[in-house]
Amino acid sequence: MGEGGLRGRLFAVCLGAVTLSGCRPHDFPQFPPNYREYAYVTNGASGTVSVLDVVNVRLDLEVLVGQNPVAVAAHPARNEVYVVNSGDAGGRGSLSVLNAENNTVAATIPLHRQPVSIDLDAPHELAYVANSGSNSISVIDLKTRREIAQIGTGEQPVAARVAPDGNTVVVANRSGNSVSVIDTASRRVRAIFEGCPGAADTVILPDSSKTFVACSGGHQLMAIGLARAHQPDRLETMMDVGRGPVHLALKPDGGELFVSNSLSNTISEVVTTTDDVGGAYLMGDDPVQGLVSADNSLLYVANLRAQDVTMYAIDDGKRTGSIHVGDGPSAMAFSAEGHLLFVADMRSGDVAVVRTASHALFTPLFTMLPAGRGPNAIAVKAFRVQ
């Protein structure tokens, strides 16, 4: 479709779907003919990935992957997308490698029992997958597409995060109520921190100096200073937040993070340099994920037991409104340009496409796209074909 045709199609959709939204053709970036961008949505109950064409704002196709896909990551340089298939309750899972240029499965890599998360160390062409049923982390060589190491952790690892400098992987062990800190050079656990009930999620600051872990079985956040020079890994503090903290959203500049407190229906704002908790703010029914805009100004919060995404203005320190989406919003991702927000709705089996605040004059919801059953994770990949 040519540039003029795309502009006309988008304008027609705006008029037909959200007449009062103030949607205009120039609200959308104009792309060269060789530009491609896709949003990949894992459908846990369908064993598929829905591939959404971001340029034309439509469902492109559904790709059959493994059983119970639960996580997805896009390589920033290689035109590949990696899908974690958790498998059945007692069986082994797998990693599906998708070729983003033709959206087909290029390879399937065997994993261990119940893998549930993935993070990439793209400069070193490695992926780290948390195998919750095997109490281990798989190290995957993305070039050779094979597992090259398995590292033991605490009980039921559910999140593994690679530090920006590539030297450390931080693992949240849910049933173990602990945090494992892995040295990537030796591929050994160099520190274990107990006392984080229901460890659920972790983030690492951009300078790789500190990590925060959400303790979902209680109401606290653990702050750990990571090893630097002659200083070892060390527990800095435990911070009181809301009940059931399940997800951490870090501002791109690293200055603050936001805790989704699922059982309190709130978010907590934390200053990362001082470990100060600024306060709790009511969001919606069961907030499970937050996402901060690239300009550090706005936080979007997905409320699982509702049909809305809440917006919170960071500089003003207040909730600014909510966006009606599908039933059970559980995962979010921005488009590459940041003009669209994709929201996977777990119970209604669709994806809400939301225009971000800087482009939305009135109603931010742009359209709804179909997905498979139980959508639960999203990743976006943009590239140009040669």
Backbone torsions as a table, in degrees:
resi	resn	phi	psi	omega
1	MET	NA	133.5	180.0
2	GLY	-74.7	169.6	-176.9
3	GLU	-60.9	-43.6	179.5
4	GLY	-65.3	-40.5	178.4
5	GLY	-63.6	-40.9	178.9
6	LEU	-64.1	-44.0	179.2
7	ARG	-59.7	-43.4	-180.0
8	GLY	-65.7	-40.4	-179.7
9	ARG	-64.6	-44.0	179.5
10	LEU	-63.6	-40.3	-179.5
11	PHE	-65.5	-38.6	178.6
12	ALA	-65.2	-40.8	178.1
13	VAL	-63.4	-42.4	179.8
14	CYS	-59.7	-42.9	-178.4
15	LEU	-68.6	-39.5	-175.9
16	GLY	-78.8	-38.9	-171.8
17	ALA	-91.0	-41.1	-177.1
18	VAL	-137.4	72.9	-172.1
19	THR	-56.4	-36.6	-174.4
20	LEU	-93.8	11.6	-171.4
21	SER	-83.3	-12.2	-177.7
22	GLY	75.8	20.5	-178.5
23	CYS	-72.0	132.6	-179.7
24	ARG	-131.4	152.6	-177.2
25	PRO	-54.8	-37.8	-176.0
26	HIS	-78.7	2.4	172.0
27	ASP	-71.9	-13.0	-177.4
28	PHE	-112.7	136.1	179.7
29	PRO	-67.0	153.2	177.7
30	GLN	-99.7	129.6	-173.1
31	PHE	-111.4	149.2	174.4
32	PRO	-69.7	160.9	-175.4
33	PRO	-59.3	-28.4	-176.9
34	ASN	-92.3	9.1	-179.3
35	TYR	-84.9	134.9	176.5
36	ARG	-129.9	142.0	174.2
37	GLU	-149.2	131.3	-178.0
38	TYR	-133.2	146.5	169.6
39	ALA	-107.0	128.0	-177.0
40	TYR	-106.2	120.3	-175.6
41	VAL	-115.7	119.5	178.0
42	THR	-82.3	130.9	-179.8
43	ASN	-109.2	98.4	-171.1
44	GLY	-60.3	-36.4	-176.4
45	ALA	-90.1	-5.8	-178.6
46	SER	-107.7	-15.9	-175.3
47	GLY	67.4	30.2	-176.5
48	THR	-134.9	168.9	170.0
49	VAL	-121.8	124.5	173.2
50	SER	-84.0	126.9	179.4
51	VAL	-103.8	114.4	-179.2
52	LEU	-100.1	129.2	176.1
53	ASP	-79.4	109.0	-176.3
54	VAL	-73.3	-35.8	-177.8
55	VAL	-62.7	-44.7	-177.7
56	ASN	-100.3	1.2	177.2
57	VAL	51.5	66.5	-179.0
58	ARG	-157.7	162.6	171.9
59	LEU	-75.0	125.6	-179.9
60	ASP	-89.3	-53.0	178.7
61	LEU	-168.9	170.5	171.7
62	GLU	-115.2	133.8	-177.4
63	VAL	-110.8	128.5	176.9
64	LEU	-76.1	125.2	178.7
65	VAL	-119.9	-137.0	179.5
66	GLY	-94.8	-173.5	-178.7
67	GLN	-76.5	130.6	175.1
68	ASN	58.5	62.7	174.4
69	PRO	-67.1	132.7	-172.2
70	VAL	-130.0	-11.8	-177.4
71	ALA	-151.6	154.3	-178.0
72	VAL	-151.2	145.1	177.6
73	ALA	-143.6	143.0	178.7
74	ALA	-107.6	135.3	177.2
75	HIS	-73.4	130.8	-177.1
76	PRO	-70.0	-23.7	-177.0
77	ALA	-115.0	-43.4	178.8
78	ARG	-81.6	142.3	-179.1
79	ASN	-82.5	63.9	-179.0
80	GLU	-136.3	151.5	176.7
81	VAL	-130.6	140.0	-172.8
82	TYR	-118.3	126.4	-175.5
83	VAL	-116.5	123.7	177.5
84	VAL	-88.7	119.9	177.5
85	ASN	-104.1	113.8	-172.8
86	SER	-72.8	-23.2	-178.5
87	GLY	78.0	-169.1	178.5
88	ASP	-83.2	-177.7	-170.5
89	ALA	-58.5	-38.4	-175.9
90	GLY	-113.6	-0.8	-173.2
91	GLY	-96.5	179.2	178.6
92	ARG	-84.3	149.9	177.2
93	GLY	-101.3	-168.8	-178.3
94	SER	-155.6	167.5	175.9
95	LEU	-119.6	117.5	176.7
96	SER	-91.6	130.1	177.0
97	VAL	-101.8	116.8	179.1
98	LEU	-99.8	133.7	171.6
99	ASN	-81.8	112.1	-174.8
100	ALA	-69.9	-18.9	-177.6
101	GLU	-74.7	-31.3	176.8
102	ASN	-125.8	0.9	177.0
103	ASN	53.5	52.4	173.3
104	THR	-123.9	161.3	177.5
105	VAL	-78.5	115.0	-178.0
106	ALA	-88.4	-26.5	-178.6
107	ALA	-164.3	156.4	173.6
108	THR	-128.5	123.3	-175.6
109	ILE	-108.3	122.2	178.7
110	PRO	-65.7	140.9	176.7
111	LEU	-122.8	-159.0	-177.6
112	HIS	-110.2	-159.3	-171.7
113	ARG	-75.8	127.7	173.9
114	GLN	50.5	60.6	170.3
115	PRO	-67.6	140.9	-173.2
116	VAL	-132.5	-12.7	-178.0
117	SER	-150.7	161.9	179.4
118	ILE	-146.5	144.2	169.9
119	ASP	-140.1	148.2	-174.6
120	LEU	-108.2	140.1	164.4
121	ASP	-108.2	80.3	-171.3
122	ALA	-60.4	-41.6	-179.7
123	PRO	-59.1	-30.1	179.8
124	HIS	-101.9	8.1	178.3
125	GLU	53.6	47.2	-180.0
126	LEU	-126.9	151.1	171.4
127	ALA	-126.3	145.2	177.1
128	TYR	-117.9	120.9	-176.3
129	VAL	-116.9	128.9	178.3
130	ALA	-87.2	118.3	177.8
131	ASN	-96.6	95.9	-172.3
132	SER	-67.5	-28.4	-180.0
133	GLY	-86.6	-10.3	-179.4
134	SER	-113.3	-1.7	-179.4
135	ASN	54.4	50.4	-176.1
136	SER	-153.8	166.0	172.4
137	ILE	-115.7	127.8	173.1
138	SER	-90.3	132.0	173.8
139	VAL	-101.5	119.2	-175.2
140	ILE	-110.2	127.5	172.3
141	ASP	-82.5	113.5	-174.2
142	LEU	-74.6	-21.9	177.5
143	LYS	-75.6	-48.1	-178.6
144	THR	-87.9	-10.6	178.1
145	ARG	57.7	55.0	177.7
146	ARG	-152.1	158.2	175.3
147	GLU	-77.1	130.6	-179.6
148	ILE	-112.5	-9.5	177.7
149	ALA	-163.4	154.2	172.0
150	GLN	-131.2	125.1	-174.2
151	ILE	-113.2	125.0	178.6
152	GLY	-71.3	143.4	-179.4
153	THR	-130.8	-159.9	171.2
154	GLY	-79.4	-172.4	-175.5
155	GLU	-78.0	129.0	177.4
156	GLN	57.7	66.9	173.2
157	PRO	-67.3	131.9	-177.0
158	VAL	-121.2	-12.4	178.7
159	ALA	-148.9	133.0	176.2
160	ALA	-129.9	122.6	-175.9
161	ARG	-119.9	130.5	178.8
162	VAL	-90.8	131.6	176.3
163	ALA	-65.5	148.0	179.6
164	PRO	-55.4	-30.8	179.0
165	ASP	-81.5	-3.7	177.0
166	GLY	77.4	3.9	-174.7
167	ASN	-90.0	-15.9	-171.2
168	THR	-139.9	144.4	168.2
169	VAL	-122.5	129.3	179.2
170	VAL	-107.2	130.1	-174.2
171	VAL	-121.2	128.9	174.4
172	ALA	-94.8	119.5	-178.4
173	ASN	-103.5	103.8	-170.7
174	ARG	-63.1	-58.4	-178.2
175	SER	-72.8	-25.4	178.2
176	GLY	-78.1	-10.0	-179.5
177	ASN	52.4	41.9	-172.1
178	SER	-148.9	172.5	177.9
179	VAL	-128.2	128.4	175.2
180	SER	-104.5	133.6	176.7
181	VAL	-111.4	118.3	-174.0
182	ILE	-105.7	134.3	172.0
183	ASP	-86.9	119.0	-173.5
184	THR	-72.8	-27.2	-179.6
185	ALA	-66.9	-46.2	-179.2
186	SER	-90.8	-15.0	-175.4
187	ARG	56.0	45.1	177.2
188	ARG	-131.0	153.4	174.7
189	VAL	-74.5	121.8	-177.9
190	ARG	-101.6	-13.5	177.8
191	ALA	-159.1	148.1	174.8
192	ILE	-130.7	132.7	179.5
193	PHE	-119.5	118.8	179.5
194	GLU	-90.0	172.1	172.2
195	GLY	87.2	25.4	175.5
196	CYS	-120.0	84.0	-175.2
197	PRO	-60.5	128.0	179.2
198	GLY	64.1	39.1	-179.5
199	ALA	-48.8	124.2	-167.5
200	ALA	-123.6	-35.3	-174.3
201	ASP	-152.3	157.1	-179.8
202	THR	-147.1	147.4	171.1
203	VAL	-130.8	156.5	179.5
204	ILE	-127.3	136.1	-178.2
205	LEU	-64.3	154.4	-177.9
206	PRO	-56.8	-29.0	179.0
207	ASP	-90.1	7.7	176.6
208	SER	63.3	21.1	-175.6
209	SER	-89.0	-21.5	-171.9
210	LYS	-152.8	149.6	173.9
211	THR	-127.4	151.1	175.9
212	PHE	-122.4	139.8	-178.4
213	VAL	-128.8	130.6	178.2
214	ALA	-83.7	127.3	179.4
215	CYS	-101.6	88.8	-168.3
216	SER	-70.9	-18.6	179.2
217	GLY	-77.3	-3.9	179.8
218	GLY	-138.7	-128.4	-177.3
219	HIS	-147.5	38.2	-176.6
220	GLN	-133.0	163.1	176.3
221	LEU	-124.4	131.1	179.7
222	MET	-98.1	131.1	175.9
223	ALA	-110.6	125.1	-177.6
224	ILE	-123.7	124.3	172.5
225	GLY	-79.7	126.2	-177.3
226	LEU	-85.7	152.3	-174.7
227	ALA	-55.9	131.3	177.3
228	ARG	-138.8	129.8	178.0
229	ALA	50.6	-116.3	-177.8
230	HIS	-98.0	10.9	-178.7
231	GLN	-102.6	127.5	-178.2
232	PRO	-78.4	171.9	171.2
233	ASP	-60.7	141.2	-174.5
234	ARG	-151.7	144.6	175.1
235	LEU	-75.9	123.0	178.0
236	GLU	-86.7	-51.2	-177.8
237	THR	-169.7	166.2	168.7
238	MET	-114.3	127.2	-176.8
239	MET	-110.3	136.8	175.5
240	ASP	-80.0	126.8	175.7
241	VAL	-125.9	-147.9	176.9
242	GLY	-86.0	179.4	-179.9
243	ARG	-79.5	137.3	177.2
244	GLY	68.0	50.2	176.7
245	PRO	-68.0	122.3	-173.6
246	VAL	-120.3	-18.3	-175.8
247	HIS	-147.4	144.6	179.5
248	LEU	-120.0	128.3	177.8
249	ALA	-115.9	117.0	-177.7
250	LEU	-96.9	135.0	172.2
251	LYS	-62.1	145.2	178.2
252	PRO	-54.3	-32.0	178.9
253	ASP	-82.5	-4.5	176.1
254	GLY	78.5	0.6	-173.7
255	GLY	-75.3	-29.1	179.6
256	GLU	-141.4	155.9	171.0
257	LEU	-132.3	159.3	-175.8
258	PHE	-125.7	128.6	-175.2
259	VAL	-101.9	124.4	174.1
260	SER	-85.8	110.8	-178.9
261	ASN	-96.8	96.7	-169.0
262	SER	-65.4	-34.2	-176.4
263	LEU	-89.6	-10.1	177.6
264	SER	-103.9	-8.7	-176.6
265	ASN	59.8	34.4	-177.0
266	THR	-133.9	169.3	163.5
267	ILE	-117.6	150.1	172.6
268	SER	-114.3	139.1	-179.6
269	GLU	-103.9	126.9	-174.8
270	VAL	-122.5	130.7	173.5
271	VAL	-85.1	117.1	-169.6
272	THR	-72.8	-26.9	-178.0
273	THR	-75.4	-32.2	-175.3
274	THR	-111.3	-6.5	-177.0
275	ASP	61.3	32.4	177.5
276	ASP	-93.9	135.5	175.4
277	VAL	-94.5	117.2	-173.7
278	GLY	-75.1	-28.1	-178.6
279	GLY	153.2	172.8	178.5
280	ALA	-114.5	141.6	-176.3
281	TYR	-130.7	130.2	178.4
282	LEU	-65.5	133.8	-179.5
283	MET	-116.7	-78.4	-178.0
284	GLY	-159.7	-167.2	-175.3
285	ASP	-83.5	106.6	177.4
286	ASP	67.5	67.2	175.0
287	PRO	-67.2	128.0	-174.7
288	VAL	-123.9	-13.2	177.2
289	GLN	-154.0	141.9	173.0
290	GLY	-121.2	154.1	179.3
291	LEU	-146.7	126.7	-176.4
292	VAL	-100.5	136.6	178.8
293	SER	-64.4	157.0	-175.6
294	ALA	-61.7	-26.0	179.9
295	ASP	-89.5	10.3	175.6
296	ASN	66.2	16.0	-172.0
297	SER	-100.0	-27.5	-169.8
298	LEU	-134.8	136.2	175.4
299	LEU	-109.2	130.2	172.9
300	TYR	-104.6	135.9	-177.2
301	VAL	-126.2	123.7	177.6
302	ALA	-88.6	127.6	-178.0
303	ASN	-107.8	106.4	-168.6
304	LEU	-62.3	-41.5	-177.2
305	ARG	-92.6	36.0	-179.8
306	ALA	-146.1	-169.2	177.3
307	GLN	-128.9	40.5	-177.6
308	ASP	-149.3	157.5	170.7
309	VAL	-114.5	128.8	-178.0
310	THR	-95.1	143.4	176.9
311	MET	-109.1	137.6	-178.7
312	TYR	-130.4	121.7	179.1
313	ALA	-81.4	115.4	-172.1
314	ILE	-68.4	-47.2	-177.7
315	ASP	-66.0	-35.1	-179.3
316	ASP	-84.2	-17.9	179.4
317	GLY	66.4	40.1	-179.7
318	LYS	-152.9	154.9	175.1
319	ARG	-71.7	135.4	-176.2
320	THR	-110.1	-6.4	179.5
321	GLY	149.5	-175.7	178.7
322	SER	-139.6	158.0	-178.5
323	ILE	-118.3	124.5	178.3
324	HIS	-74.6	123.9	179.5
325	VAL	-124.7	-148.7	177.0
326	GLY	-86.6	-169.3	-174.9
327	ASP	-89.7	122.1	176.4
328	GLY	80.8	52.1	177.1
329	PRO	-61.1	126.7	-171.7
330	SER	-130.0	-18.0	-178.0
331	ALA	-150.1	148.2	-177.6
332	MET	-140.5	154.9	173.7
333	ALA	-157.5	144.9	175.1
334	PHE	-86.8	152.3	166.5
335	SER	-68.4	166.1	-175.7
336	ALA	-60.0	-38.2	179.8
337	GLU	-82.9	-10.9	179.7
338	GLY	80.5	5.9	-177.4
339	HIS	-83.0	-16.3	179.2
340	LEU	-127.6	146.9	172.3
341	LEU	-118.6	127.9	177.5
342	PHE	-102.0	130.9	-177.3
343	VAL	-123.8	116.4	177.5
344	ALA	-83.7	126.1	-178.2
345	ASP	-104.7	106.5	-169.0
346	MET	-63.7	-42.0	-174.4
347	ARG	-84.1	-34.2	-179.9
348	SER	-88.4	-8.9	174.6
349	GLY	65.9	43.3	178.4
350	ASP	-145.0	177.4	179.5
351	VAL	-127.6	122.4	174.9
352	ALA	-84.2	134.4	176.6
353	VAL	-107.3	115.7	-172.9
354	VAL	-115.4	132.1	172.1
355	ARG	-79.5	130.3	-176.4
356	THR	-69.6	164.0	-167.2
357	ALA	-55.7	-36.7	-176.5
358	SER	-69.6	-15.7	-179.3
359	HIS	-110.0	-6.9	-173.7
360	ALA	-106.2	118.6	-179.6
361	LEU	-82.4	-39.7	-178.2
362	PHE	-129.7	-88.8	-177.6
363	THR	-86.9	115.6	-176.4
364	PRO	-70.4	-28.3	-176.4
365	LEU	-64.1	124.5	-177.6
366	PHE	-94.7	-52.9	-179.8
367	THR	-162.8	172.8	175.0
368	MET	-119.6	136.5	178.5
369	LEU	-119.2	144.6	-179.9
370	PRO	-73.4	149.5	172.6
371	ALA	-133.5	-170.9	176.0
372	GLY	-86.9	-161.8	-179.0
373	ARG	-84.9	130.6	176.5
374	GLY	67.8	50.0	176.6
375	PRO	-63.3	137.3	-170.8
376	ASN	-140.7	-7.4	-180.0
377	ALA	-156.5	153.3	-179.1
378	ILE	-140.5	142.2	168.7
379	ALA	-139.7	147.7	-178.2
380	VAL	-116.4	136.7	177.5
381	LYS	-129.5	126.4	178.2
382	ALA	-122.9	141.7	-179.1
383	PHE	-164.7	171.6	174.5
384	ARG	-118.5	134.7	177.7
385	VAL	-79.1	145.3	-177.7
386	GLN	-89.5	NA	NA
